[in-house]
Amino acid sequence: MQTNGEGGSRARMIEAAIDLMRGAGLTGAGINEIVRASGAPKGSVYHFFPDGKLQIVTEALAVYSQRVQTFMEQALARGRTPADKLRALFDAFARRVEDAGFRRSCAVGAISLDLDADLEALRTVLAAAFADWVALIARHVDCGDPRRTKSFASLVLTAIEGAHVRCRAERSSLPFKETGAWLAQLADALPTPAQRKRSSGKASRKAA
């Protein structure tokens, strides 16, 4: 059973790993860096994480992925229409990178760039996080067809990951703001459920 002190050290290491991964990917989240950033005793690493760095990173990614899921859900829920939802989402990400001084990006995206053949188990964790985020976006932006909806949600997520890279390089939140505006225009062109229903009804009458 963990004491409060033990739980605190473990939690600090998880938080340190998340921050380091957002800043410098997998290579920047080494054991020494995590220990230094967390202030936890180095000897406690293998007590809490017997499998070492891979275990810390995997658990930290699970925590991070859920936080981003919540962040995105809250942003998307602010909008009423698909276009409003996308504007709110990309504006929220723009503020997020601004608040981090353009020194932090997406941990899942950053780690993905460090993958090699020896990290297949980690690749599946990253892919699952992306899939969860796509599914979340799809629940908020309905294109009228499951395949089209998933494809559009995938486009939105790809735009988010790409905007993270440009924001870091350009030290600007403009990539998120511009991309959000363009995607909102695309979403504005999507037929509403009522319009799809009327269109379907007309097609049925013609077929009859």
C-alpha positions as CSV (number, residue, x, y, z in Angstrom):
1,M,0.0,0.0,0.0
2,Q,1.4,3.4,-0.9
3,T,1.7,6.2,1.6
4,N,0.8,9.7,0.7
5,G,4.5,10.5,0.3
6,E,5.0,7.6,-2.1
7,G,1.9,8.5,-4.1
8,G,3.1,12.1,-4.3
9,S,6.5,11.0,-5.6
10,R,4.9,8.8,-8.2
11,A,2.4,11.4,-9.3
12,R,5.2,14.0,-9.6
13,M,7.1,11.7,-11.9
14,I,4.1,11.2,-14.1
15,E,3.6,15.0,-14.3
16,A,7.2,15.6,-15.0
17,A,7.2,13.0,-17.8
18,I,4.1,14.7,-19.4
19,D,5.7,18.1,-19.3
20,L,9.0,16.8,-20.7
21,M,7.3,14.9,-23.5
22,R,5.3,17.9,-24.5
23,G,8.5,19.9,-24.6
24,A,11.1,17.5,-26.1
25,G,9.4,14.2,-27.1
26,L,10.7,10.8,-26.0
27,T,14.3,11.7,-26.1
28,G,13.8,14.6,-23.6
29,A,12.0,12.4,-21.1
30,G,14.8,10.3,-19.8
31,I,15.0,8.8,-16.3
32,N,17.5,11.4,-15.2
33,E,15.4,14.3,-16.6
34,I,12.2,13.0,-15.0
35,V,13.9,12.6,-11.6
36,R,15.4,16.0,-11.8
37,A,12.1,17.7,-12.9
38,S,10.0,15.8,-10.3
39,G,12.3,16.1,-7.4
40,A,11.7,12.5,-6.6
41,P,14.5,10.2,-5.3
42,K,16.2,8.4,-8.2
43,G,16.1,5.2,-6.3
44,S,12.3,5.3,-6.2
45,V,11.9,5.1,-10.0
46,Y,12.1,1.3,-10.3
47,H,10.1,1.0,-7.1
48,F,7.1,2.7,-8.7
49,F,7.9,1.8,-12.3
50,P,9.6,-1.7,-12.5
51,D,9.7,-1.6,-16.3
52,G,11.6,1.7,-16.3
53,K,11.2,4.5,-18.8
54,L,8.7,2.7,-21.1
55,Q,6.3,2.2,-18.2
56,I,6.5,5.8,-17.0
57,V,6.0,7.1,-20.6
58,T,3.1,4.7,-21.2
59,E,1.3,5.7,-18.0
60,A,2.0,9.4,-18.5
61,L,0.5,9.2,-22.0
62,A,-2.6,7.6,-20.7
63,V,-3.1,10.5,-18.2
64,Y,-2.3,13.1,-20.8
65,S,-4.6,11.5,-23.4
66,Q,-7.5,11.7,-21.0
67,R,-6.8,15.3,-20.1
68,V,-6.7,16.3,-23.8
69,Q,-10.0,14.4,-24.3
70,T,-11.6,16.4,-21.5
71,F,-10.0,19.7,-22.8
72,M,-11.4,19.0,-26.3
73,E,-14.8,17.9,-25.0
74,Q,-15.2,21.1,-23.0
75,A,-14.1,23.3,-26.0
76,L,-16.4,21.5,-28.5
77,A,-19.4,21.7,-26.1
78,R,-19.2,25.5,-26.2
79,G,-20.5,25.6,-29.8
80,R,-24.0,25.0,-31.0
81,T,-23.3,24.3,-34.7
82,P,-20.4,22.2,-36.1
83,A,-18.7,25.4,-37.3
84,D,-19.1,27.1,-33.9
85,K,-17.7,23.9,-32.3
86,L,-14.6,23.9,-34.5
87,R,-14.0,27.7,-33.9
88,A,-14.2,27.1,-30.2
89,L,-11.8,24.1,-30.4
90,F,-9.1,25.8,-32.4
91,D,-9.4,29.0,-30.3
92,A,-8.9,26.9,-27.2
93,F,-5.8,25.3,-28.6
94,A,-4.5,28.7,-29.7
95,R,-4.8,29.9,-26.1
96,R,-3.2,26.7,-24.8
97,V,0.0,27.2,-26.9
98,E,0.1,30.9,-26.0
99,D,-0.2,30.1,-22.3
100,A,2.8,27.7,-22.7
101,G,4.9,30.4,-24.3
102,F,5.0,28.2,-27.5
103,R,7.4,25.8,-25.8
104,R,5.0,22.9,-25.4
105,S,3.1,20.9,-28.0
106,C,1.2,17.6,-28.1
107,A,2.9,14.9,-26.2
108,V,1.3,12.2,-28.4
109,G,2.4,13.9,-31.6
110,A,5.9,14.6,-30.2
111,I,6.4,11.0,-29.1
112,S,5.2,9.7,-32.5
113,L,8.1,11.4,-34.2
114,D,10.5,9.4,-32.0
115,L,9.1,5.9,-32.7
116,D,11.3,3.2,-34.1
117,A,10.9,-0.6,-34.6
118,D,11.6,-1.4,-31.0
119,L,8.7,0.7,-29.7
120,E,5.7,-1.1,-31.2
121,A,3.9,-1.4,-27.8
122,L,4.2,2.4,-27.4
123,R,3.0,2.9,-31.0
124,T,-0.3,1.2,-30.2
125,V,-0.8,3.5,-27.2
126,L,-0.3,6.6,-29.4
127,A,-2.6,5.2,-32.1
128,A,-5.3,4.6,-29.5
129,A,-5.1,8.1,-28.3
130,F,-5.5,9.5,-31.8
131,A,-8.4,7.2,-32.4
132,D,-10.1,8.3,-29.2
133,W,-9.7,12.0,-30.2
134,V,-11.0,11.4,-33.7
135,A,-14.1,9.6,-32.2
136,L,-14.7,12.6,-29.9
137,I,-14.6,15.1,-32.8
138,A,-16.8,12.9,-34.9
139,R,-19.5,12.9,-32.1
140,H,-19.6,16.7,-32.4
141,V,-19.3,17.2,-36.2
142,D,-21.8,15.0,-38.1
143,C,-21.3,14.9,-41.9
144,G,-24.4,12.7,-42.4
145,D,-22.5,9.5,-43.1
146,P,-20.3,7.6,-40.6
147,R,-17.4,7.2,-43.0
148,R,-17.5,10.8,-44.1
149,T,-17.8,11.9,-40.5
150,K,-14.8,9.9,-39.4
151,S,-12.8,11.1,-42.3
152,F,-13.6,14.8,-41.6
153,A,-12.8,14.3,-37.9
154,S,-9.5,12.8,-38.9
155,L,-8.8,15.9,-41.0
156,V,-9.5,18.1,-38.0
157,L,-7.1,16.1,-35.8
158,T,-4.4,16.1,-38.5
159,A,-4.8,19.9,-38.7
160,I,-4.5,20.2,-34.9
161,E,-1.2,18.1,-34.8
162,G,0.2,20.1,-37.7
163,A,-0.7,23.4,-36.1
164,H,1.2,22.4,-33.0
165,V,4.4,22.0,-35.0
166,R,4.0,25.3,-36.8
167,C,3.2,27.2,-33.6
168,R,6.4,25.9,-32.0
169,A,8.5,26.9,-35.0
170,E,6.8,30.3,-35.6
171,R,6.1,31.2,-32.0
172,S,2.6,32.2,-33.0
173,S,-0.9,30.9,-32.4
174,L,-1.9,32.0,-35.9
175,P,-1.8,28.5,-37.4
176,F,-4.5,27.4,-35.0
177,K,-6.6,30.5,-35.6
178,E,-6.3,30.4,-39.4
179,T,-6.9,26.6,-39.6
180,G,-9.9,26.8,-37.3
181,A,-11.5,29.6,-39.4
182,W,-11.1,27.5,-42.6
183,L,-12.4,24.3,-41.1
184,A,-15.4,26.2,-39.7
185,Q,-16.2,27.4,-43.2
186,L,-16.1,23.9,-44.5
187,A,-18.3,22.8,-41.6
188,D,-20.8,25.6,-42.4
189,A,-21.3,24.0,-45.8
190,L,-22.3,20.7,-44.3
191,P,-26.1,20.0,-44.6
192,T,-28.0,20.1,-41.3
193,P,-29.9,17.1,-40.1
194,A,-33.1,18.8,-41.2
195,Q,-31.7,19.4,-44.6
196,R,-30.5,15.9,-45.0
197,K,-34.0,14.6,-43.9
198,R,-35.7,16.8,-46.5
199,S,-33.3,15.7,-49.2
200,S,-33.8,12.0,-48.3
201,G,-37.6,12.5,-48.4
202,K,-37.4,14.0,-51.9
203,A,-35.2,11.2,-53.1
204,S,-37.7,8.6,-51.7
205,R,-40.6,10.3,-53.4
206,K,-38.7,10.4,-56.7
207,A,-37.9,6.7,-56.4
208,A,-41.5,5.9,-55.8
